[in-house]
Amino acid sequence: MQSYVDYIEMTFQGEKDNGTLYRYKRQLLDRMTARAAEITHAGLRDEKVLYDLVISEFPDLPGDYRRFCEKDRLKRRDKYFNRLMIFGTPIVAIACVLVFLAIGFLTQRWSPAWVLVPDGILIWVIFLLSEGIRRITRQRQLFHPIARVMLALAVMCATVCVFLIAMAALHLPDAWVLFPFGVICLYAADAIYATITKQKMRIINYLIYIVAASPMVYVLLGGLRLVPWHPGWLIVPFAVLLDLIIIAGALANNAKYKYKPELEDAWNEN
């Protein structure tokens, strides 16, 4: 065992000594000794050969240590977030109410001040959803649909948050257009997430979202009077035409890759 200890200490003699490094050394030593015991039990008795064989199974200790540090950092972050989620939710709710009461009593302007309570809670919910999306994204793609639902909820919470500010605090007459804009953002966010996480058949999502978002774009531009209602409705058939162009381009691109049985036969023979 001492030879493994010396090897580990020599490998990490330039690293900063801290708790993470100590835990890694302890875990690494346990793995090495367990592997040595396994090989010895199989019949190998030569200590020199045994040592060389075990060491050869751990060729990149610095890289392995970096991965261990990353996992340890994520684990500590998740533990911190769990505590923050348990204690932070009631604290945020109470803090929002107290700030609302303080501003109301000091300024006697209760009307716009009430927005602080729902907006503060909504911002906290968005933070919790974002952290949940980050965690689920680290897992297998089987769980990614849950993250996409959470992403949609986060976008809609952000939309409601901005709408309350625009309506109650800024008194914008066209604040309602934020809802079709929020739907457009929802489709865009999900398409970006599908692209980043390399979802299968994500092009189908793109095609659906282009058509589904076109009525929202029409309502948004018409509500803001940027485009007249007529002939602004042409945005919808234009979106369908854009889908057809994308489909035609994809089919033309796939046609370049022709199936050749002779290549498969040659591969099987090799």
RAVEN-V447390 format. One record per residue. N is the residue number from 1. RES is the residue in one small letter. PSI is psi in whole degrees, -180 to 180 (none if undefined). OMEGA is omega in whole degrees, -180 to 180 (999 if undefined). D_LAST is the distance of its C-alpha to the last C-alpha in Angstrom with 1 decimal. Layout:
<<N	RES	PSI	OMEGA	D_LAST> <N	RES	PSI	OMEGA	D_LAST>>
This chain:
<<1	m	-35	-177	46.4> <2	q	-34	179	48.4> <3	s	-36	178	45.6> <4	y	-37	177	43.5> <5	v	-45	180	46.6> <6	d	-40	-180	47.1> <7	y	-43	180	43.5> <8	i	-46	-179	43.8> <9	e	-38	180	47.2> <10	m	-37	-179	46.0> <11	t	-38	-174	43.0> <12	f	26	-178	45.3> <13	q	-21	179	48.5> <14	g	-6	-178	48.5> <15	e	150	177	48.1> <16	k	126	-177	51.1> <17	d	117	178	52.3> <18	n	-176	-177	52.7> <19	g	-37	-180	52.2> <20	t	-44	179	48.6> <21	l	-40	179	47.6> <22	y	-44	179	49.5> <23	r	-38	179	47.8> <24	y	-44	179	44.4> <25	k	-42	-180	45.3> <26	r	-44	179	46.6> <27	q	-41	180	43.5> <28	l	-42	178	41.2> <29	l	-41	178	43.3> <30	d	-40	179	43.1> <31	r	-41	-180	39.3> <32	m	-45	-179	39.2> <33	t	-37	178	41.7> <34	a	-41	178	40.1> <35	r	-40	178	36.7> <36	a	-41	178	38.6> <37	a	-38	179	40.4> <38	e	-44	-179	37.2> <39	i	-40	178	35.6> <40	t	-41	179	39.0> <41	h	-27	179	39.2> <42	a	-11	174	35.9> <43	g	-5	-180	37.5> <44	l	125	-176	37.2> <45	r	-17	-177	40.7> <46	d	117	-176	40.4> <47	e	-40	-179	41.8> <48	k	-46	179	40.3> <49	v	-40	179	36.7> <50	l	-45	-180	37.3> <51	y	-47	-179	38.6> <52	d	-38	-179	35.7> <53	l	-43	-180	33.2> <54	v	-44	180	35.0> <55	i	-37	-179	35.5> <56	s	-20	179	31.8> <57	e	-4	177	31.1> <58	f	69	-171	33.4> <59	p	-24	-174	32.2> <60	d	71	-179	33.7> <61	l	-41	177	37.1> <62	p	-43	178	38.7> <63	g	-40	178	36.0> <64	d	-36	178	36.2> <65	y	-39	177	40.0> <66	r	-41	178	39.8> <67	r	-36	177	37.8> <68	f	-42	179	40.4> <69	c	-41	180	43.2> <70	e	-45	178	41.8> <71	k	-40	179	41.5> <72	d	-38	178	45.0> <73	r	-43	179	46.4> <74	l	-37	180	45.0> <75	k	-43	178	46.4> <76	r	-35	177	49.8> <77	r	-42	179	49.8> <78	d	-39	179	49.1> <79	k	-41	178	51.9> <80	y	-41	-180	54.2> <81	f	-38	178	53.4> <82	n	-43	177	54.1> <83	r	-41	-180	57.5> <84	l	-37	-180	58.1> <85	m	-39	-178	57.3> <86	i	-49	-175	59.7> <87	f	-24	-175	62.6> <88	g	-34	-177	62.0> <89	t	-53	178	62.3> <90	p	-33	180	66.0> <91	i	-43	179	66.8> <92	v	-44	-179	65.6> <93	a	-46	180	67.4> <94	i	-41	-180	70.6> <95	a	-40	179	70.3> <96	c	-42	180	70.0> <97	v	-43	-179	73.1> <98	l	-42	178	75.0> <99	v	-41	178	74.2> <100	f	-46	180	75.1> <101	l	-40	-179	78.5> <102	a	-47	180	79.2> <103	i	-39	180	78.6> <104	g	-45	-179	80.6> <105	f	-34	-177	83.6> <106	l	-37	-176	83.7> <107	t	-15	-176	83.3> <108	q	26	177	84.4> <109	r	82	-176	81.5> <110	w	-26	-172	79.9> <111	s	-57	-180	78.4> <112	p	-20	-174	75.5> <113	a	-27	-177	75.2> <114	w	-20	180	73.9> <115	v	-26	-179	70.6> <116	l	-34	-177	69.9> <117	v	-59	180	69.4> <118	p	-36	-179	66.8> <119	d	-40	178	65.0> <120	g	-42	179	64.9> <121	i	-40	179	63.5> <122	l	-40	178	60.9> <123	i	-39	178	59.8> <124	w	-41	178	59.3> <125	v	-41	178	57.3> <126	i	-41	178	55.1> <127	f	-44	180	54.5> <128	l	-43	179	53.7> <129	l	-40	179	51.3> <130	s	-41	178	49.6> <131	e	-39	177	49.1> <132	g	-39	177	47.7> <133	i	-42	-180	45.2> <134	r	-42	-179	44.1> <135	r	-47	-176	43.6> <136	i	-34	-180	41.8> <137	t	-29	178	39.4> <138	r	-17	-178	38.2> <139	q	-174	-178	37.0> <140	r	160	-178	34.1> <141	q	-16	177	34.1> <142	l	-31	-177	35.4> <143	f	-3	-177	38.8> <144	h	-30	175	38.8> <145	p	-32	177	40.8> <146	i	-42	179	43.7> <147	a	-35	-180	43.6> <148	r	-36	175	43.7> <149	v	-42	178	46.8> <150	m	-36	177	48.4> <151	l	-41	178	47.7> <152	a	-42	178	49.5> <153	l	-40	180	52.4> <154	a	-42	179	52.6> <155	v	-43	-180	52.8> <156	m	-36	175	55.5> <157	c	-42	178	57.4> <158	a	-38	179	57.4> <159	t	-46	179	58.6> <160	v	-39	180	61.5> <161	c	-48	180	62.4> <162	v	-37	179	62.7> <163	f	-42	179	64.5> <164	l	-40	177	67.1> <165	i	-45	-178	67.8> <166	a	-36	-176	68.1> <167	m	-51	-172	70.3> <168	a	-39	-176	72.6> <169	a	-43	-176	72.8> <170	l	-17	179	72.3> <171	h	44	178	73.7> <172	l	130	-177	71.3> <173	p	-27	-178	72.1> <174	d	31	-178	68.5> <175	a	-24	-178	66.9> <176	w	-23	-178	65.4> <177	v	-12	178	62.8> <178	l	-26	-179	61.1> <179	f	-48	173	59.7> <180	p	-34	176	57.8> <181	f	-38	177	56.7> <182	g	-37	178	55.5> <183	v	-41	177	53.4> <184	i	-44	178	51.8> <185	c	-36	179	51.1> <186	l	-49	179	49.6> <187	y	-43	-179	47.1> <188	a	-43	-179	46.3> <189	a	-42	-180	45.9> <190	d	-38	178	43.6> <191	a	-41	178	41.4> <192	i	-42	179	41.3> <193	y	-43	179	40.4> <194	a	-35	179	37.6> <195	t	-46	-178	36.2> <196	i	-42	-178	36.6> <197	t	3	176	35.0> <198	k	54	177	32.2> <199	q	144	178	33.1> <200	k	145	178	30.8> <201	m	33	-178	32.2> <202	r	-19	178	34.9> <203	i	-29	177	35.4> <204	i	-39	175	37.2> <205	n	-43	-180	39.6> <206	y	-45	-178	40.3> <207	l	-42	180	41.1> <208	i	-43	-176	43.4> <209	y	-34	179	45.1> <210	i	-46	180	45.9> <211	v	-42	-178	47.8> <212	a	-32	-178	49.3> <213	a	-20	-175	50.6> <214	s	-42	176	52.1> <215	p	-35	179	55.3> <216	m	-39	177	55.8> <217	v	-41	179	55.6> <218	y	-47	180	58.1> <219	v	-41	-179	60.5> <220	l	-51	-178	60.1> <221	l	-37	178	60.9> <222	g	-40	179	63.6> <223	g	-34	178	65.2> <224	l	-1	179	65.4> <225	r	31	174	66.7> <226	l	-28	178	64.1> <227	v	134	179	63.2> <228	p	149	-179	65.6> <229	w	-33	175	64.9> <230	h	121	14	64.9> <231	p	35	-179	62.6> <232	g	-23	180	60.7> <233	w	-13	178	59.2> <234	l	-12	176	56.9> <235	i	-37	-177	54.7> <236	v	-54	177	53.3> <237	p	-29	176	52.2> <238	f	-37	178	50.9> <239	a	-40	177	48.6> <240	v	-43	178	47.3> <241	l	-39	178	46.7> <242	l	-40	176	44.9> <243	d	-44	180	42.6> <244	l	-38	178	41.9> <245	i	-42	179	41.1> <246	i	-42	179	38.6> <247	i	-43	179	36.9> <248	a	-40	178	36.8> <249	g	-40	179	35.3> <250	a	-41	179	32.6> <251	l	-40	179	31.7> <252	a	-37	179	31.7> <253	n	-39	180	29.4> <254	n	-26	-180	26.9> <255	a	-19	179	27.0> <256	k	-26	-177	25.3> <257	y	90	-177	22.0> <258	k	144	178	21.1> <259	y	126	-180	18.5> <260	k	107	-178	16.1> <261	p	-33	-178	14.4> <262	e	-33	178	12.4> <263	l	-40	179	10.7> <264	e	-39	179	9.9> <265	d	-42	179	8.7> <266	a	-38	179	6.3> <267	w	-43	-180	5.2> <268	n	-36	179	5.4> <269	e	-38	180	3.8> <270	n	none	999	0.0>>
